[in-house]
Amino acid sequence: MSNIDPYSTLGVGKDSSDAEIKRAWRKLARQYHPDRNPGDSAAEERFKRIQEAGDMIGSAETRKKYDEESQMKNMFGGGGNPFAGGNPFGGGGGGIEDMIGQMFGGGGARPRQAQQAPREPQKGKDLTIHLDLTMEEALKGGKRPVSFTRLTRGHIGNMTRESKKVNVNIPAKAKNGLSIRLREMGHEHPEGGQVGDAHLIIRIDPGEGRRWENDSLIQTVEVAYSMLLLGGKVKISTPSGKSGNLTIKTDSRIGDRRRMAGMGYDGGHLDLELVLLENDDLSKTQIKALESLKDSGL
């Protein structure tokens, strides 16, 4: 597994939908592409990291694998034995499979500290899985197939991976970030006992130019610099399917927001946030106008 954090590299959160990550990757790859930054070694290095991050989490399949490996690594590497106290393999070692083998495959004597420590009720670790839905799917609800990987105990006490697929009933009008507990669908304990739970987290794709902030839906509105200063109107479309013209007040600022009641997800509010319109290809007339503004002090 690479040392880079693909989520921070792409500027997205772990609660972002797969579609959001793809959009972020495309935008950054375009921004830092060597063809747009000739001779810029820093941009070239950034582009390489962006490409690497895209390889790691840019598709639903690779992201699922990365997230599962990260959970396993945190269980084994970050806190030692995920089912008991102590670290039975003392750090180092190879990949996740080696860790599982070292921890659960070979048997052997229990460390002295573990022998003397009072035994606690045995329970396998919980695991976290995600399900991406569009707004329409989340509003409708219904049964959805979910696949994940967990650790199970073999007949001789060794731990192996098991691919699991279950149908989960998603409630209608599910909220973004909703957690559904799947009892005893998590990891098993190597010595038997209670099985851990799985926690299914719902991720609702907000759509192009939108993002979630807790329960609030934020939609960016691209506005030209001249319109920010002088005011005007810009056309927008909302998640509810409505469209219209948004009035931009004189002397507006980047980051200004306008709240629209009933225009968000499931009749909730929608916050419109002003961002600067990016012009990739300026015409000669626009360049001349900008030069005049520059000369005038604007």
Residue, then its C-alpha position, 0 to 999 in steps of 0.5 A: m500500500s502506498n504511503i500517500d493518503p489518497y483522500s487528502t491528496l484529492g481533497v475529499g473526505k472519506d464520506s465522499s461518494d465515489a462520483e464525488i471522488k471521480r469529479a475531484w480527480r478529473k478536476l485536479a488532473r486537468q489543473y496540474h497536467p504537464d501540458r498546462n504547466p510546461g516546465d513546472s516540476a512542482a506541478e508535475e510531481r503533484f500530477k503524479r501523486i494525483q494519478e496515484a491517488g486516482d489509481m487507489i480510490g478512483s473507482a468503486e472497486t479499487r476504493k473498496k479494496y483500499d478501504e478494507e486494507s486500511q481497516m485491516k492495517n489499522m486493526f493489526g498495525g495500529g493497535g496490535n491484536p484487534f481481539a485481545g491485548g498486546n501485539p503478538f507479532g511485534g511490528g514489522g512483517g509483510g502485508i495484511e495476509d502475513m499479519i493474519g497468518q502471524m497472528f492467527g495461523g500458527g498457534g503457539a503459547r500465549p504471551r505471559q502477560a496475556q496468560q496472567a491478565p483476567r479474561e474478558p468476554q470475547k467479541g470480534k471487531d466491528l467493521t465499517i462498510h459504505l453504500d453509495l446512492t443517488m438522491e433518487e435511490a435514497l428517497k425511494g429506499g428499498k433493498r440493496p445488495v451490499s458486499f464486504t470482506r470480513l475475518t472468520r474463524g476456521h476449524i483449527g482456529n486460523m483466521t481467513r477472509e470471507s467475502k460476504k454479500v447481503n441484501v439490506n433494507i434502506p429506509a425511504k428518505a434516508k439521510n446522508g451519513l445514516s448508519i445501519r447496524l448489521r448485527e453479527m456481520g463483522h469479524e469473528h473472534p479467533e477463540g470463538g465468542q460473539v461476532g462483531d457487527a458491521h456498520l453500513i454508512i449511507r453516502i448520497d451523491p450530491g451531484e455535480g457542483r454540490r457537496w454535503e456539510n453535515d445535513s446541509l446541501i451546498q451548491t456552488v454557483e460560478v460567477a464572473y468577477s465583473m458580475l461579483l462587483l456590478g451585480g447581475k443574474v446567473k442561471i441555476s438548477t436545483p436538485s429538485g429539478k427547478s431552474g431559474n435566475l439567481t440575482i447577484k447583488t452588487d459588491s458580492r464576495i466569493g463564499d457568499r451564500r444564499r439559502m433557498a428553502g425547500m429546494g434541497y434534498d427531500g424538501g430541505h434547504l439548499d445553500l447557494e455558495l458563490v465561487l469565481l468562474e474559471n475561464d480556461d481560454l480567454s479571447k483577445t477581447q477579454i484579454k484586452a479588457l483585463e489589461s485595461l482593468k489592470d492599468s486602472g488598478l482593478 
